[in-house]
Amino acid sequence: MKNLNRHNISGIKKGNNIMKNTTSQNGFTLIELIIVMVILGIMAAVAVPRYLDSIANAEESAENAVISSIRSGLKQHANNELYSSGRATWPTNPFSVLSEPPAGLTQDGFMADTDGEWTFDTTSAGGDTWITHQRNDNSRYYWVYNKGTQDGDNAAVGSLGQRNSYTLAE
């Protein structure tokens, strides 16, 4: 009996030694990591330009919404003036027709020069007045605003032009 028990014990010990000597491979090889990095690089090269385009499109859509609100407000203002005074007129400052001004509106009277700023520029070249906006990528845009003739027999409502890009002269 003693022999049998000793044999069983040595078998367990031998089995334990076998388990201790086996190694498991945890982790990734260098080539696997390099392949993952290449795939991530390709994905970034495709995604970043699309992301930047979506930001530009969002800013353009926000500008369109503000200008559309101003156009609607100007029409409503002209109708109200026609009803109350008999003459359809537009206000001197187009932002005055909005119930809530756009974020970033300043009243400094100059061209927008900070990210997200909206202004009504009364110092524009040629005597025109401009609605100006600077996007977060530092590009600037303006819309020519003319309040129209406000008195006399030739009174007429004004005009609000299309978006124009503005670049600083160097």
C-alpha positions as a Markdown table, in Angstrom:
| # | Residue | x | y | z |
|---|---|---|---|---|
| 1 | Met | 0.0 | 0.0 | 0.0 |
| 2 | Lys | 2.8 | 2.3 | 0.7 |
| 3 | Asn | 4.1 | 1.9 | -2.8 |
| 4 | Leu | 0.7 | 2.8 | -4.3 |
| 5 | Asn | 0.3 | 5.9 | -2.3 |
| 6 | Arg | 3.8 | 7.1 | -3.1 |
| 7 | His | 3.2 | 6.5 | -6.8 |
| 8 | Asn | 0.0 | 8.5 | -6.8 |
| 9 | Ile | 1.7 | 11.4 | -4.9 |
| 10 | Ser | 4.6 | 11.5 | -7.3 |
| 11 | Gly | 2.1 | 11.6 | -10.2 |
| 12 | Ile | 0.3 | 14.6 | -8.7 |
| 13 | Lys | 3.6 | 16.3 | -8.2 |
| 14 | Lys | 4.7 | 15.5 | -11.7 |
| 15 | Gly | 1.4 | 16.8 | -13.0 |
| 16 | Asn | 1.8 | 20.0 | -11.0 |
| 17 | Asn | 5.3 | 20.5 | -12.5 |
| 18 | Ile | 3.9 | 20.2 | -16.0 |
| 19 | Met | 1.3 | 22.8 | -15.3 |
| 20 | Lys | 3.9 | 25.2 | -14.0 |
| 21 | Asn | 6.2 | 24.8 | -17.0 |
| 22 | Thr | 3.5 | 25.6 | -19.6 |
| 23 | Thr | 3.3 | 29.3 | -20.6 |
| 24 | Ser | 0.3 | 31.1 | -22.0 |
| 25 | Gln | 0.7 | 33.9 | -24.5 |
| 26 | Asn | -1.1 | 37.0 | -23.4 |
| 27 | Gly | -0.9 | 40.1 | -25.5 |
| 28 | Phe | -0.3 | 41.0 | -29.1 |
| 29 | Thr | 2.7 | 40.5 | -31.3 |
| 30 | Leu | 4.5 | 43.5 | -32.8 |
| 31 | Ile | 3.1 | 42.9 | -36.3 |
| 32 | Glu | -0.4 | 42.8 | -35.0 |
| 33 | Leu | 0.1 | 46.2 | -33.3 |
| 34 | Ile | 1.6 | 47.6 | -36.5 |
| 35 | Ile | -1.4 | 46.4 | -38.5 |
| 36 | Val | -3.8 | 48.0 | -36.1 |
| 37 | Met | -1.9 | 51.3 | -36.2 |
| 38 | Val | -2.0 | 51.3 | -40.0 |
| 39 | Ile | -5.8 | 50.6 | -40.0 |
| 40 | Leu | -6.3 | 53.5 | -37.5 |
| 41 | Gly | -4.2 | 55.8 | -39.7 |
| 42 | Ile | -6.2 | 55.0 | -42.8 |
| 43 | Met | -9.5 | 55.6 | -40.8 |
| 44 | Ala | -8.2 | 58.9 | -39.5 |
| 45 | Ala | -7.1 | 60.0 | -43.0 |
| 46 | Val | -10.6 | 59.4 | -44.2 |
| 47 | Ala | -12.6 | 60.7 | -41.2 |
| 48 | Val | -10.8 | 64.0 | -40.5 |
| 49 | Pro | -11.6 | 65.7 | -43.8 |
| 50 | Arg | -15.2 | 64.6 | -43.5 |
| 51 | Tyr | -15.4 | 66.0 | -40.0 |
| 52 | Leu | -14.0 | 69.3 | -41.1 |
| 53 | Asp | -16.4 | 69.5 | -44.0 |
| 54 | Ser | -19.3 | 68.8 | -41.6 |
| 55 | Ile | -18.2 | 71.7 | -39.4 |
| 56 | Ala | -18.1 | 74.0 | -42.4 |
| 57 | Asn | -21.5 | 72.8 | -43.5 |
| 58 | Ala | -22.9 | 73.3 | -40.0 |
| 59 | Glu | -21.6 | 76.9 | -39.8 |
| 60 | Glu | -23.0 | 77.7 | -43.2 |
| 61 | Ser | -26.4 | 76.3 | -42.2 |
| 62 | Ala | -26.3 | 78.4 | -39.0 |
| 63 | Glu | -25.5 | 81.5 | -41.1 |
| 64 | Asn | -28.4 | 80.7 | -43.5 |
| 65 | Ala | -30.8 | 80.3 | -40.5 |
| 66 | Val | -29.8 | 83.7 | -39.1 |
| 67 | Ile | -30.0 | 85.5 | -42.5 |
| 68 | Ser | -33.4 | 83.8 | -43.2 |
| 69 | Ser | -34.7 | 85.0 | -39.9 |
| 70 | Ile | -33.5 | 88.5 | -40.7 |
| 71 | Arg | -35.2 | 88.4 | -44.1 |
| 72 | Ser | -38.5 | 87.2 | -42.5 |
| 73 | Gly | -38.2 | 89.9 | -39.8 |
| 74 | Leu | -37.6 | 92.6 | -42.4 |
| 75 | Lys | -40.7 | 91.6 | -44.3 |
| 76 | Gln | -42.7 | 91.5 | -41.2 |
| 77 | His | -41.4 | 94.9 | -40.1 |
| 78 | Ala | -42.2 | 96.4 | -43.6 |
| 79 | Asn | -45.8 | 95.0 | -43.3 |
| 80 | Asn | -46.2 | 96.4 | -39.8 |
| 81 | Glu | -44.9 | 99.9 | -40.9 |
| 82 | Leu | -47.2 | 99.8 | -44.0 |
| 83 | Tyr | -50.2 | 99.1 | -41.7 |
| 84 | Ser | -49.3 | 101.7 | -39.1 |
| 85 | Ser | -47.9 | 104.5 | -41.2 |
| 86 | Gly | -48.9 | 103.8 | -44.7 |
| 87 | Arg | -45.3 | 103.2 | -45.9 |
| 88 | Ala | -43.4 | 100.0 | -46.0 |
| 89 | Thr | -39.9 | 100.7 | -44.5 |
| 90 | Trp | -37.0 | 98.7 | -43.2 |
| 91 | Pro | -35.1 | 99.6 | -40.0 |
| 92 | Thr | -31.6 | 101.1 | -40.0 |
| 93 | Asn | -30.2 | 98.1 | -38.1 |
| 94 | Pro | -31.5 | 94.7 | -39.5 |
| 95 | Phe | -30.8 | 92.9 | -36.3 |
| 96 | Ser | -33.5 | 95.0 | -34.6 |
| 97 | Val | -36.2 | 92.9 | -36.3 |
| 98 | Leu | -35.2 | 89.7 | -34.5 |
| 99 | Ser | -37.0 | 88.7 | -31.3 |
| 100 | Glu | -33.7 | 87.1 | -30.1 |
| 101 | Pro | -30.3 | 88.2 | -31.5 |
| 102 | Pro | -27.9 | 85.5 | -32.8 |
| 103 | Ala | -25.2 | 84.3 | -30.4 |
| 104 | Gly | -22.1 | 86.4 | -30.9 |
| 105 | Leu | -23.9 | 89.6 | -31.9 |
| 106 | Thr | -21.9 | 92.7 | -31.0 |
| 107 | Gln | -22.7 | 96.4 | -31.5 |
| 108 | Asp | -19.2 | 97.7 | -32.2 |
| 109 | Gly | -20.2 | 98.8 | -35.7 |
| 110 | Phe | -17.2 | 97.2 | -37.4 |
| 111 | Met | -16.3 | 94.1 | -39.4 |
| 112 | Ala | -16.6 | 90.9 | -37.4 |
| 113 | Asp | -13.1 | 90.0 | -36.2 |
| 114 | Thr | -13.6 | 87.2 | -33.6 |
| 115 | Asp | -14.8 | 83.6 | -34.0 |
| 116 | Gly | -18.6 | 83.4 | -34.1 |
| 117 | Glu | -19.1 | 87.2 | -34.1 |
| 118 | Trp | -22.0 | 88.9 | -35.9 |
| 119 | Thr | -21.9 | 92.6 | -36.5 |
| 120 | Phe | -23.8 | 95.3 | -38.4 |
| 121 | Asp | -20.9 | 97.1 | -40.0 |
| 122 | Thr | -21.7 | 100.8 | -40.7 |
| 123 | Thr | -18.1 | 101.6 | -41.8 |
| 124 | Ser | -18.0 | 99.4 | -44.9 |
| 125 | Ala | -16.3 | 100.6 | -48.1 |
| 126 | Gly | -18.4 | 102.6 | -50.6 |
| 127 | Gly | -20.9 | 103.7 | -48.0 |
| 128 | Asp | -22.7 | 100.4 | -47.9 |
| 129 | Thr | -23.7 | 98.8 | -44.7 |
| 130 | Trp | -22.9 | 95.1 | -44.1 |
| 131 | Ile | -24.0 | 92.3 | -42.0 |
| 132 | Thr | -20.8 | 90.5 | -41.2 |
| 133 | His | -20.0 | 87.1 | -39.6 |
| 134 | Gln | -16.7 | 85.4 | -38.8 |
| 135 | Arg | -16.7 | 81.6 | -38.7 |
| 136 | Asn | -14.6 | 79.5 | -36.3 |
| 137 | Asp | -12.1 | 78.9 | -39.1 |
| 138 | Asn | -11.5 | 82.7 | -39.3 |
| 139 | Ser | -13.2 | 83.0 | -42.6 |
| 140 | Arg | -15.4 | 86.1 | -42.9 |
| 141 | Tyr | -18.6 | 86.7 | -44.8 |
| 142 | Tyr | -20.8 | 89.7 | -45.4 |
| 143 | Trp | -24.2 | 90.6 | -46.8 |
| 144 | Val | -24.8 | 94.0 | -48.2 |
| 145 | Tyr | -27.8 | 95.7 | -46.4 |
| 146 | Asn | -29.6 | 98.7 | -47.8 |
| 147 | Lys | -32.6 | 100.0 | -45.7 |
| 148 | Gly | -34.1 | 101.7 | -48.8 |
| 149 | Thr | -35.5 | 105.2 | -49.2 |
| 150 | Gln | -37.5 | 106.1 | -46.1 |
| 151 | Asp | -39.3 | 109.4 | -47.1 |
| 152 | Gly | -40.8 | 111.2 | -50.1 |
| 153 | Asp | -42.8 | 109.9 | -53.0 |
| 154 | Asn | -40.1 | 107.6 | -54.0 |
| 155 | Ala | -39.9 | 105.6 | -50.8 |
| 156 | Ala | -38.9 | 102.0 | -51.2 |
| 157 | Val | -38.0 | 99.1 | -49.1 |
| 158 | Gly | -34.4 | 98.1 | -49.0 |
| 159 | Ser | -32.5 | 95.0 | -50.0 |
| 160 | Leu | -30.4 | 92.3 | -48.4 |
| 161 | Gly | -27.7 | 90.8 | -50.7 |
| 162 | Gln | -26.3 | 87.4 | -50.9 |
| 163 | Arg | -23.4 | 85.9 | -48.9 |
| 164 | Asn | -20.0 | 87.2 | -50.0 |
| 165 | Ser | -16.6 | 86.1 | -48.8 |
| 166 | Tyr | -14.4 | 88.8 | -47.4 |
| 167 | Thr | -10.6 | 88.6 | -47.4 |
| 168 | Leu | -8.4 | 91.0 | -45.6 |
| 169 | Ala | -6.1 | 93.0 | -47.9 |
| 170 | Glu | -2.4 | 92.3 | -47.1 |
